[in-house]
Amino acid sequence: MKKFNMITVQNIEISIATENNDDYICLTDMTKSREGEDHIRNWMRNRYTIEFLGTWEVLHNPAFQGVEFDTFLYEAGANSFNMTPRKWIEATNAIGIISKAGRNGGTYAHKVALFGKTAQQWRSENPQTKGNIRDEAALEQLVVLSNLESINALLIRQNLSQRERWIQLNQVAITQLQSLFGNPHIKRLSDGNN
């Protein structure tokens, strides 16, 4: 891992490193003024965090170990559940989180693109805007998110594995976004014209 850039967020210097041509943001730098590695471990105990990390891996990592992930997902959130970045990486063959010891070491997370861009890119393009990228999402994106929640509930009732659900949901999202962004009737609705 090569450290190549620093950014400052709320007066905190945060390292950005690269590995295999992908950027990774140092979570350790982000949290060291608070609880450091304990904060990262507590974050990784959360079921939603494990679900998010697993979703990212399914979509971006063909070598991801889904069986081990399912075990973690089942246990996540319980008082006895403990997760560290190294445990996650070693058990699931994850690539979205990197943990390095020594100089410039720490826990790094892949910059995750949402709505076609990273949150950092969105913030730099919209410095005067309050809130986050979801607050400014297009009508089409919000419609797809709502649909995905309903479809996911249906797929859960059909007893599909998480991996199967994520693959189907990703395909649905792509198809729906392409369809909605090309639909002139949706444009009229979002403009408030009838």
C-alpha positions as CSV (number, residue, x, y, z in Angstrom):
1,M,0.0,0.0,0.0
2,K,1.4,3.4,-1.0
3,K,0.4,6.5,0.8
4,F,-0.1,9.2,-1.8
5,N,-2.3,11.9,-0.5
6,M,-3.7,13.6,2.6
7,I,-7.1,15.3,3.0
8,T,-8.2,17.5,5.9
9,V,-11.8,16.9,7.2
10,Q,-13.0,18.9,10.2
11,N,-9.3,19.7,11.0
12,I,-8.3,16.0,11.0
13,E,-5.6,14.9,8.6
14,I,-6.7,11.7,6.8
15,S,-4.4,9.5,4.7
16,I,-5.5,8.2,1.3
17,A,-3.6,5.3,0.0
18,T,-3.6,3.2,-3.1
19,E,-3.5,-0.5,-3.7
20,N,-4.1,-2.3,-7.0
21,N,-5.1,1.1,-8.5
22,D,-7.9,1.7,-6.0
23,D,-8.0,4.4,-3.4
24,Y,-8.5,3.6,0.3
25,I,-9.3,6.0,3.1
26,C,-7.7,5.6,6.5
27,L,-10.4,4.9,9.1
28,T,-7.7,4.9,11.8
29,D,-6.9,8.5,11.0
30,M,-10.6,9.4,11.0
31,T,-11.2,7.9,14.5
32,K,-7.9,8.3,16.4
33,S,-9.0,11.6,17.9
34,R,-12.0,9.7,19.4
35,E,-11.8,6.1,20.2
36,G,-9.3,4.8,17.6
37,E,-9.3,1.1,16.8
38,D,-12.0,0.5,19.5
39,H,-14.4,2.8,17.5
40,I,-13.6,0.8,14.3
41,R,-14.2,-2.6,16.1
42,N,-17.5,-1.3,17.6
43,W,-18.6,-0.1,14.1
44,M,-17.8,-3.5,12.7
45,R,-19.9,-5.3,15.3
46,N,-23.0,-3.6,13.9
47,R,-25.2,-5.8,11.8
48,Y,-25.8,-3.0,9.2
49,T,-22.1,-2.5,8.8
50,I,-21.5,-6.2,8.2
51,E,-24.4,-6.2,5.8
52,F,-23.0,-3.2,3.9
53,L,-19.5,-4.6,3.8
54,G,-20.8,-7.9,2.5
55,T,-22.9,-6.3,-0.1
56,W,-19.9,-4.3,-1.4
57,E,-17.7,-7.4,-1.5
58,V,-20.3,-9.5,-3.4
59,L,-20.5,-6.7,-6.0
60,H,-16.7,-6.1,-6.3
61,N,-14.9,-9.2,-5.2
62,P,-15.3,-12.5,-7.0
63,A,-13.2,-14.3,-4.4
64,F,-15.3,-13.2,-1.5
65,Q,-16.1,-16.0,0.9
66,G,-19.9,-15.8,1.3
67,V,-20.3,-18.7,3.7
68,E,-18.1,-17.1,6.3
69,F,-19.9,-13.8,5.7
70,D,-23.3,-15.5,6.3
71,T,-22.0,-16.7,9.7
72,F,-20.9,-13.2,10.7
73,L,-24.2,-11.7,9.5
74,Y,-26.1,-14.2,11.7
75,E,-24.0,-13.3,14.8
76,A,-23.7,-9.6,14.2
77,G,-25.4,-7.3,16.7
78,A,-25.3,-9.9,19.5
79,N,-23.5,-8.7,22.7
80,S,-21.0,-11.6,22.3
81,F,-20.2,-10.7,18.7
82,N,-16.7,-9.3,18.2
83,M,-15.3,-8.3,14.8
84,T,-11.9,-6.8,13.9
85,P,-10.8,-5.7,10.5
86,R,-8.1,-8.4,10.4
87,K,-10.7,-11.1,11.3
88,W,-13.1,-9.9,8.6
89,I,-10.3,-9.9,6.0
90,E,-8.9,-13.3,6.8
91,A,-12.2,-15.1,7.1
92,T,-14.0,-13.6,4.1
93,N,-11.0,-12.8,1.8
94,A,-12.3,-9.2,1.8
95,I,-10.7,-6.5,-0.3
96,G,-12.8,-3.5,0.7
97,I,-11.1,-3.2,4.1
98,I,-7.3,-3.3,4.4
99,S,-5.5,-3.6,7.8
100,K,-1.8,-2.8,7.9
101,A,0.7,-2.8,10.8
102,G,3.7,-0.5,11.1
103,R,4.5,2.9,9.6
104,N,1.5,4.3,7.7
105,G,-0.4,1.3,9.1
106,G,-4.0,1.3,10.2
107,T,-7.4,0.3,8.9
108,Y,-8.2,1.5,5.4
109,A,-11.6,1.3,3.6
110,H,-12.1,1.4,-0.1
111,K,-13.7,4.6,-1.3
112,V,-17.3,3.5,-2.0
113,A,-19.2,5.1,-4.9
114,L,-22.8,5.8,-4.3
115,F,-25.1,7.2,-6.9
116,G,-22.2,7.1,-9.4
117,K,-19.7,9.1,-7.3
118,T,-18.1,9.1,-4.0
119,A,-19.4,11.2,-1.1
120,Q,-16.2,13.2,-1.2
121,Q,-16.6,13.9,-4.9
122,W,-20.2,15.0,-4.3
123,R,-19.2,17.2,-1.4
124,S,-16.4,18.9,-3.4
125,E,-18.9,19.5,-6.3
126,N,-21.6,20.8,-3.8
127,P,-19.6,22.7,-1.1
128,Q,-22.6,25.0,-0.2
129,T,-25.2,22.2,0.1
130,K,-26.2,21.1,3.5
131,G,-26.9,17.4,4.2
132,N,-25.6,14.4,2.2
133,I,-25.8,12.9,-1.2
134,R,-29.1,11.1,-0.4
135,D,-30.8,14.4,0.4
136,E,-30.0,15.6,-3.1
137,A,-30.7,12.3,-4.9
138,A,-32.8,12.5,-8.1
139,L,-36.4,11.4,-8.0
140,E,-35.4,8.4,-10.2
141,Q,-32.7,7.3,-7.6
142,L,-35.2,7.5,-4.7
143,V,-37.8,5.6,-6.7
144,V,-35.3,2.8,-7.3
145,L,-34.2,2.7,-3.7
146,S,-37.8,2.4,-2.5
147,N,-38.4,-0.4,-5.1
148,L,-35.2,-2.2,-4.0
149,E,-36.4,-2.2,-0.4
150,S,-39.7,-3.8,-1.4
151,I,-38.1,-6.3,-3.7
152,N,-35.6,-7.3,-1.1
153,A,-38.4,-8.1,1.4
154,L,-40.0,-10.3,-1.2
155,L,-36.7,-12.1,-2.0
156,I,-36.2,-12.7,1.7
157,R,-39.6,-14.3,2.0
158,Q,-38.6,-16.6,-0.9
159,N,-35.6,-17.7,1.2
160,L,-33.0,-16.6,-1.3
161,S,-29.5,-16.3,0.1
162,Q,-28.1,-12.8,0.6
163,R,-25.6,-13.3,-2.2
164,E,-28.5,-14.2,-4.6
165,R,-30.6,-11.3,-3.4
166,W,-27.7,-8.8,-3.9
167,I,-27.0,-10.0,-7.4
168,Q,-30.7,-9.7,-8.3
169,L,-31.1,-6.3,-6.6
170,N,-28.0,-5.0,-8.4
171,Q,-29.5,-6.0,-11.8
172,V,-32.8,-4.5,-10.9
173,A,-31.2,-1.2,-9.9
174,I,-29.3,-0.9,-13.1
175,T,-32.3,-1.8,-15.3
176,Q,-34.7,0.6,-13.4
177,L,-32.2,3.5,-13.4
178,Q,-31.6,3.1,-17.1
179,S,-35.4,2.9,-17.7
180,L,-36.3,5.8,-15.4
181,F,-33.6,8.2,-16.6
182,G,-34.7,7.8,-20.2
183,N,-38.5,8.2,-19.4
184,P,-39.9,11.7,-20.4
185,H,-42.9,11.2,-18.1
186,I,-40.7,10.9,-15.0
187,K,-39.0,14.1,-16.0
188,R,-42.4,15.8,-16.2
189,L,-43.3,14.5,-12.7
190,S,-40.0,15.7,-11.2
191,D,-40.5,19.1,-12.8
192,G,-44.0,19.3,-11.4
193,N,-45.6,19.5,-14.8
194,N,-48.7,17.4,-15.7
